[in-house]
């Protein structure tokens, strides 16, 4: 994972989630999220002096340090006060060839829209209940998929594949690199769609007192 892809992923995700644009800071990128739980986050393409400096300077919860790498590498750069979040993520890149067409099950309805904050897809079940959804945004040569969700009662019907395919067709830059960050379970699913892991993506935080 290089700095250009990392910045593109962060910038597109910020568009999709209405967050500030990432800025270069201490060898990584900072996003001032300003939330109650997360005040600020930094993301780094690899261990560096800036990551070490932040780990020694920050001493309160609400600041998250993220690394494209293994959890052991992140903890090795930080004082003992920092802890890893339990579930790592995985930065994945989309297939170079178009995936197989995805069929919408009978009775389901596909809805989509696009505006300045990106693209959104929703699939409604025959009874009108939301069955699956996802968002995407693009900038800096990167197209990012975000919050791809299939509700429990509607899984194993290929709805996630339909959401991904519909979002993919909404790209304005057909040459953009497709990225997402998956959970461990999601990684296995996306691998069946031709996605490959670029890097683990781990997060450290100072636990609340």
Secondary structure as UniProt FT lines:
FT   HELIX           3..17
FT   STRAND          23..25
FT   TURN            26..27
FT   STRAND          28..31
FT   STRAND          40..44
FT   HELIX           49..57
FT   TURN            61..62
FT   STRAND          63..68
FT   HELIX           71..76
FT   TURN            80..81
FT   STRAND          82..84
FT   STRAND          89..93
FT   TURN            106..107
FT   STRAND          109..115
FT   TURN            116..117
FT   STRAND          118..124
FT   TURN            126..127
FT   STRAND          130..139
FT   TURN            140..141
FT   STRAND          142..150
FT   HELIX           152..154
FT   HELIX           159..168
FT   TURN            169..170
FT   TURN            174..175
FT   STRAND          177..182
FT   HELIX           184..192
FT   TURN            193..194
FT   STRAND          196..206
//
